[in-house]
Amino acid sequence: MNHPSIEKIWQHYRLEHPDAPETYDAWAFGDSEKMADDLLELVLQGKKTATASNYELYEVENEPIPYEGLHNIILNGQGEAIAIIVTVAVDIVPFNEVSADFAYLEGEGDRSLHYWREAHEAFFKREFAQVNREFHEDMPVICEQFKLVYTGKTVN
């Protein structure tokens, strides 16, 4: 993604935080514009402080997994940079061992583990379908906790 707002928000952030790393990732939550906007709103409200991703897709796409200290520019559904989060913890656990505490931190739905499992199983099945793989209960999940460190509302 290369919306001009990405570089703009990063420049503003680095002016205020000169010790920030030179690199960052830029991405949107979910797999639709609506999901990206809805989950971003939860981050901005302070309800969402964690996210889960499909470890196997990082292997398929040969991408490095998130790590503590990683700066992420979060995009809305239109690809515009809205916020910056920093990863504060990363654990890789089987899907069926994701904790209720982590599900709560994700901030979605009623914040229950039951809701988390239903929503994420459906999401991971859609992701796997795109790479001809199948969901399984013990698939590794990257459980990433983050903190919101910057919003770009003042730079739009």
TIMAR-234211 format. One line per field, with one value per residue: x, y, z of N, C-alpha, C in turn. Coordinates in nm, 3 decimals, padded with zeros to 5 digits, always signed. Example, Ala and Ser with C-alpha at 12.3 -4.5 7.8 and 13.67 -1.06 7.14 Angstrom:
# residues 2
n.x = [+01.319,+01.285]
n.y = [-00.569,-00.225]
n.z = [+00.780,+00.708]
ca.x = [+01.230,+01.367]
ca.y = [-00.450,-00.106]
ca.z = [+00.780,+00.714]
c.x = [+01.320,+01.290]
c.y = [-00.330,+00.003]
c.z = [+00.780,+00.787]
***
This chain:
# residues 156
n.x = [+00.084,+00.052,-00.049,-00.044,-00.080,+00.042,+00.326,+00.317,+00.195,+00.390,+00.614,+00.526,+00.495,+00.761,+00.883,+00.787,+00.876,+01.174,+01.338,+01.219,+01.211,+01.345,+01.199,+00.878,+00.562,+00.277,-00.066,-00.405,-00.666,-00.829,-01.030,-01.181,-01.318,-01.509,-01.458,-01.197,-01.239,-01.417,-01.265,-01.045,-01.174,-01.232,-00.974,-00.909,-01.092,-00.986,-01.057,-00.964,-00.671,-00.514,-00.431,-00.488,-00.318,-00.266,-00.030,+00.070,+00.032,+00.226,+00.449,+00.389,+00.389,+00.642,+00.714,+00.838,+00.753,+00.549,+00.710,+00.821,+00.820,+00.782,+00.666,+00.355,+00.165,-00.166,-00.425,-00.728,-01.034,-01.015,-00.752,-00.613,-00.382,-00.428,-00.362,-00.096,+00.045,+00.229,+00.387,+00.376,+00.392,+00.434,+00.305,+00.301,+00.057,-00.141,-00.453,-00.670,-00.585,-00.581,-00.631,-00.900,-00.848,-00.686,-00.867,-01.046,-00.885,-00.869,-01.101,-01.336,-01.678,-01.866,-01.651,-01.584,-01.433,-01.568,-01.699,-01.468,-01.345,-01.538,-01.554,-01.286,-01.225,-01.389,-01.273,-01.003,-01.051,-01.138,-00.900,-00.724,-00.848,-00.771,-00.512,-00.518,-00.528,-00.628,-00.826,-00.741,-00.784,-00.556,-00.389,-00.116,-00.133,-00.060,-00.044,-00.075,-00.002,-00.061,+00.008,-00.161,-00.007,-00.016,-00.230,-00.341,-00.524,-00.487,-00.325,-00.446]
n.y = [-00.117,+00.219,+00.476,+00.831,+00.934,+00.761,+00.796,+01.059,+01.054,+00.910,+01.076,+01.295,+01.163,+01.082,+01.331,+01.407,+01.192,+01.132,+00.917,+00.698,+00.399,+00.365,+00.209,+00.061,-00.112,-00.108,-00.146,-00.274,-00.378,-00.699,-00.828,-00.676,-00.358,-00.260,-00.418,-00.336,-00.065,-00.090,-00.236,-00.069,+00.150,+00.040,+00.023,+00.296,+00.372,+00.252,-00.002,-00.223,-00.385,-00.579,-00.824,-01.101,-01.324,-01.536,-01.765,-01.948,-01.822,-01.626,-01.784,-01.892,-01.660,-01.579,-01.382,-01.179,-01.248,-01.052,-00.848,-00.754,-00.409,-00.337,-00.097,-00.005,+00.122,+00.194,+00.143,+00.276,+00.152,+00.256,+00.270,+00.477,+00.625,+00.620,+00.574,+00.492,+00.206,+00.025,-00.280,-00.471,-00.721,-01.059,-01.372,-01.711,-01.937,-02.241,-02.238,-02.346,-02.299,-02.034,-01.778,-01.673,-01.427,-01.309,-01.300,-01.114,-00.883,-00.840,-00.709,-00.739,-00.795,-00.946,-00.970,-01.218,-01.548,-01.743,-01.591,-01.488,-01.723,-01.818,-01.599,-01.575,-01.828,-01.835,-01.621,-01.710,-01.937,-01.820,-01.691,-01.914,-02.044,-01.896,-01.975,-02.240,-02.408,-02.569,-02.488,-02.571,-02.688,-02.678,-02.501,-02.269,-01.953,-01.614,-01.416,-01.099,-00.823,-00.474,-00.119,+00.188,+00.459,+00.692,+00.910,+01.008,+01.207,+01.478,+01.534,+01.491]
n.z = [+00.000,-00.079,-00.017,-00.010,+00.247,+00.421,+00.427,+00.510,+00.769,+00.899,+00.882,+01.040,+01.286,+01.336,+01.368,+01.616,+01.762,+01.753,+01.812,+01.708,+01.509,+01.173,+01.005,+00.930,+00.931,+00.719,+00.716,+00.692,+00.913,+00.894,+00.616,+00.448,+00.344,+00.526,+00.756,+00.809,+00.874,+01.094,+01.285,+01.315,+01.433,+01.684,+01.786,+01.803,+01.994,+02.213,+02.284,+02.144,+02.173,+02.080,+01.831,+01.611,+01.398,+01.113,+01.133,+00.944,+00.700,+00.699,+00.659,+00.402,+00.247,+00.291,+00.484,+00.752,+01.093,+01.320,+01.573,+01.900,+01.957,+01.695,+01.470,+01.346,+01.090,+01.077,+00.854,+00.714,+00.563,+00.309,+00.258,+00.373,+00.598,+00.941,+01.209,+01.442,+01.578,+01.826,+01.859,+02.151,+02.264,+02.160,+02.095,+01.994,+01.950,+01.951,+01.773,+01.920,+02.176,+02.234,+02.465,+02.686,+02.796,+02.601,+02.387,+02.489,+02.490,+02.218,+02.165,+02.014,+01.908,+02.166,+02.321,+02.415,+02.448,+02.303,+02.101,+01.978,+01.880,+01.693,+01.509,+01.426,+01.327,+01.098,+00.958,+00.926,+00.772,+00.533,+00.460,+00.430,+00.216,+00.000,-00.046,-00.091,+00.139,+00.446,+00.730,+01.065,+01.399,+01.561,+01.441,+01.416,+01.571,+01.557,+01.824,+01.897,+02.093,+02.134,+02.156,+02.116,+01.975,+01.830,+01.652,+01.336,+01.288,+01.302,+01.090,+00.849]
ca.x = [+00.000,+00.135,-00.128,+00.045,-00.097,+00.130,+00.452,+00.286,+00.176,+00.518,+00.698,+00.475,+00.527,+00.906,+00.916,+00.756,+00.946,+01.294,+01.400,+01.144,+01.290,+01.324,+01.110,+00.745,+00.471,+00.150,-00.168,-00.541,-00.721,-00.934,-01.026,-01.279,-01.316,-01.590,-01.387,-01.084,-01.291,-01.475,-01.159,-00.970,-01.252,-01.212,-00.841,-00.916,-01.172,-00.911,-01.113,-00.884,-00.528,-00.448,-00.478,-00.442,-00.296,-00.244,+00.114,+00.103,+00.037,+00.358,+00.539,+00.355,+00.428,+00.782,+00.722,+00.877,+00.642,+00.560,+00.802,+00.810,+00.882,+00.744,+00.573,+00.258,+00.072,-00.293,-00.499,-00.871,-01.078,-00.979,-00.606,-00.556,-00.316,-00.506,-00.303,+00.027,+00.050,+00.357,+00.373,+00.438,+00.411,+00.397,+00.307,+00.246,-00.012,-00.241,-00.584,-00.755,-00.529,-00.590,-00.696,-01.012,-00.789,-00.644,-00.990,-01.098,-00.800,-00.899,-01.205,-01.438,-01.803,-01.890,-01.516,-01.573,-01.355,-01.661,-01.711,-01.338,-01.323,-01.628,-01.515,-01.154,-01.230,-01.443,-01.172,-00.890,-01.096,-01.134,-00.759,-00.670,-00.907,-00.695,-00.382,-00.545,-00.500,-00.749,-00.824,-00.737,-00.795,-00.426,-00.306,-00.050,-00.188,+00.025,-00.122,+00.005,-00.059,-00.004,-00.044,-00.183,+00.088,-00.033,-00.340,-00.311,-00.638,-00.443,-00.243,-00.523]
ca.y = [+00.000,+00.338,+00.598,+00.940,+00.959,+00.672,+00.868,+01.182,+01.027,+00.865,+01.196,+01.367,+01.084,+01.086,+01.464,+01.404,+01.078,+01.112,+00.789,+00.590,+00.333,+00.415,+00.118,+00.035,-00.184,-00.038,-00.245,-00.258,-00.498,-00.774,-00.860,-00.594,-00.217,-00.245,-00.476,-00.248,+00.053,-00.128,-00.274,+00.053,+00.228,-00.021,+00.065,+00.438,+00.380,+00.189,-00.135,-00.325,-00.370,-00.703,-00.880,-01.237,-01.350,-01.673,-01.789,-02.021,-01.730,-01.562,-01.879,-01.900,-01.534,-01.555,-01.254,-01.192,-01.234,-00.931,-00.858,-00.647,-00.284,-00.309,+00.013,-00.038,+00.228,+00.128,+00.207,+00.253,+00.070,+00.320,+00.269,+00.599,+00.608,+00.684,+00.559,+00.413,+00.122,-00.042,-00.414,-00.480,-00.862,-01.153,-01.514,-01.799,-02.045,-02.308,-02.174,-02.396,-02.262,-01.889,-01.759,-01.579,-01.295,-01.253,-01.269,-00.989,-00.774,-00.813,-00.606,-00.757,-00.859,-00.936,-00.988,-01.353,-01.647,-01.807,-01.501,-01.482,-01.846,-01.821,-01.497,-01.601,-01.950,-01.794,-01.538,-01.792,-02.024,-01.739,-01.673,-02.041,-02.076,-01.824,-02.041,-02.384,-02.478,-02.585,-02.452,-02.681,-02.638,-02.656,-02.413,-02.166,-01.818,-01.510,-01.332,-00.977,-00.713,-00.348,+00.004,+00.299,+00.564,+00.813,+00.916,+01.105,+01.294,+01.617,+01.553,+01.462]
ca.z = [+00.000,-00.087,-00.010,+00.037,+00.390,+00.498,+00.449,+00.582,+00.912,+00.953,+00.898,+01.157,+01.404,+01.361,+01.420,+01.759,+01.822,+01.671,+01.845,+01.641,+01.404,+01.037,+00.933,+00.983,+00.843,+00.698,+00.680,+00.744,+00.976,+00.828,+00.473,+00.375,+00.385,+00.646,+00.869,+00.838,+00.943,+01.224,+01.380,+01.342,+01.529,+01.816,+01.831,+01.839,+02.118,+02.321,+02.314,+02.077,+02.202,+02.036,+01.705,+01.585,+01.257,+01.070,+01.123,+00.822,+00.586,+00.699,+00.595,+00.260,+00.182,+00.328,+00.552,+00.893,+01.187,+01.403,+01.686,+01.999,+01.912,+01.557,+01.449,+01.242,+01.049,+01.053,+00.746,+00.711,+00.450,+00.184,+00.247,+00.431,+00.727,+01.047,+01.342,+01.455,+01.696,+01.848,+01.914,+02.284,+02.297,+02.055,+02.131,+01.891,+02.020,+01.868,+01.771,+02.028,+02.306,+02.254,+02.594,+02.701,+02.821,+02.472,+02.312,+02.544,+02.443,+02.077,+02.170,+01.912,+01.950,+02.311,+02.378,+02.474,+02.374,+02.209,+01.986,+01.912,+01.803,+01.577,+01.411,+01.370,+01.244,+00.968,+00.892,+00.885,+00.662,+00.411,+00.423,+00.382,+00.086,-00.103,-00.068,-00.100,+00.264,+00.527,+00.871,+01.162,+01.537,+01.625,+01.357,+01.496,+01.562,+01.615,+01.916,+01.907,+02.172,+02.089,+02.216,+02.025,+02.011,+01.750,+01.556,+01.234,+01.260,+01.289,+00.971,+00.727]
c.x = [+00.089,+00.052,-00.036,+00.034,-00.005,+00.261,+00.428,+00.270,+00.309,+00.613,+00.655,+00.512,+00.676,+00.951,+00.894,+00.832,+01.071,+01.367,+01.328,+01.232,+01.259,+01.222,+00.978,+00.672,+00.345,+00.048,-00.302,-00.583,-00.819,-00.917,-01.135,-01.267,-01.392,-01.517,-01.269,-01.130,-01.344,-01.367,-01.070,-01.042,-01.236,-01.075,-00.847,-00.995,-01.098,-00.962,-01.028,-00.736,-00.450,-00.507,-00.416,-00.424,-00.253,-00.094,+00.152,+00.110,+00.169,+00.460,+00.516,+00.407,+00.573,+00.802,+00.765,+00.755,+00.660,+00.653,+00.780,+00.886,+00.848,+00.642,+00.485,+00.170,-00.057,-00.376,-00.649,-00.906,-01.044,-00.827,-00.539,-00.498,-00.389,-00.435,-00.172,+00.017,+00.190,+00.329,+00.447,+00.459,+00.365,+00.411,+00.250,+00.188,-00.108,-00.376,-00.667,-00.698,-00.525,-00.676,-00.814,-00.959,-00.747,-00.766,-01.049,-01.017,-00.824,-01.014,-01.321,-01.562,-01.829,-01.761,-01.496,-01.485,-01.444,-01.675,-01.579,-01.317,-01.411,-01.582,-01.382,-01.148,-01.282,-01.340,-01.056,-00.928,-01.094,-00.989,-00.701,-00.723,-00.829,-00.561,-00.395,-00.498,-00.630,-00.724,-00.814,-00.726,-00.660,-00.332,-00.240,-00.109,-00.088,-00.065,-00.036,-00.069,+00.013,-00.058,-00.056,-00.091,+00.067,-00.156,-00.312,-00.425,-00.596,-00.363,-00.320,-00.549]
c.y = [+00.124,+00.465,+00.709,+00.967,+00.872,+00.744,+00.994,+01.157,+00.985,+00.984,+01.276,+01.294,+01.094,+01.223,+01.470,+01.295,+01.047,+00.981,+00.671,+00.527,+00.392,+00.331,+00.100,-00.056,-00.099,-00.139,-00.207,-00.389,-00.567,-00.794,-00.788,-00.450,-00.198,-00.299,-00.388,-00.127,+00.019,-00.160,-00.154,+00.138,+00.172,+00.016,+00.210,+00.459,+00.320,+00.051,-00.248,-00.296,-00.496,-00.743,-01.018,-01.254,-01.494,-01.696,-01.854,-01.929,-01.653,-01.653,-01.884,-01.776,-01.495,-01.416,-01.275,-01.174,-01.106,-00.955,-00.737,-00.524,-00.247,-00.196,-00.020,+00.082,+00.158,+00.211,+00.183,+00.172,+00.128,+00.329,+00.392,+00.570,+00.688,+00.681,+00.482,+00.336,+00.062,-00.176,-00.422,-00.625,-00.948,-01.294,-01.592,-01.919,-02.115,-02.237,-02.216,-02.369,-02.110,-01.866,-01.662,-01.438,-01.230,-01.214,-01.137,-00.869,-00.741,-00.715,-00.623,-00.826,-00.837,-00.962,-01.126,-01.442,-01.716,-01.720,-01.500,-01.605,-01.851,-01.723,-01.529,-01.730,-01.914,-01.713,-01.622,-01.888,-01.947,-01.718,-01.801,-02.077,-02.010,-01.888,-02.193,-02.462,-02.486,-02.546,-02.578,-02.621,-02.609,-02.572,-02.306,-02.027,-01.722,-01.417,-01.212,-00.874,-00.585,-00.232,+00.109,+00.412,+00.695,+00.801,+01.032,+01.200,+01.439,+01.641,+01.526,+01.588]
c.z = [+00.000,-00.098,+00.044,+00.187,+00.476,+00.529,+00.532,+00.732,+00.975,+00.975,+01.022,+01.286,+01.438,+01.407,+01.571,+01.834,+01.741,+01.699,+01.780,+01.533,+01.267,+00.961,+01.006,+00.886,+00.830,+00.648,+00.740,+00.810,+00.881,+00.680,+00.393,+00.423,+00.515,+00.769,+00.908,+00.918,+01.083,+01.326,+01.413,+01.446,+01.671,+01.873,+01.881,+01.968,+02.237,+02.358,+02.256,+02.099,+02.164,+01.902,+01.686,+01.436,+01.235,+01.043,+00.990,+00.700,+00.582,+00.633,+00.445,+00.187,+00.213,+00.389,+00.696,+00.984,+01.268,+01.522,+01.777,+01.951,+01.768,+01.554,+01.328,+01.215,+01.009,+00.955,+00.763,+00.586,+00.315,+00.165,+00.302,+00.569,+00.834,+01.181,+01.334,+01.586,+01.705,+01.914,+02.047,+02.328,+02.180,+02.111,+02.014,+01.964,+01.924,+01.881,+01.892,+02.168,+02.328,+02.377,+02.588,+02.725,+02.689,+02.389,+02.360,+02.493,+02.296,+02.064,+02.075,+01.968,+02.098,+02.392,+02.443,+02.387,+02.271,+02.083,+01.908,+01.824,+01.679,+01.469,+01.346,+01.290,+01.105,+00.890,+00.841,+00.772,+00.531,+00.365,+00.364,+00.244,-00.027,-00.135,-00.069,+00.023,+00.343,+00.671,+00.956,+01.302,+01.603,+01.539,+01.445,+01.466,+01.626,+01.695,+01.952,+01.991,+02.131,+02.172,+02.106,+02.068,+01.935,+01.664,+01.462,+01.202,+01.240,+01.162,+00.843,+00.647]
***
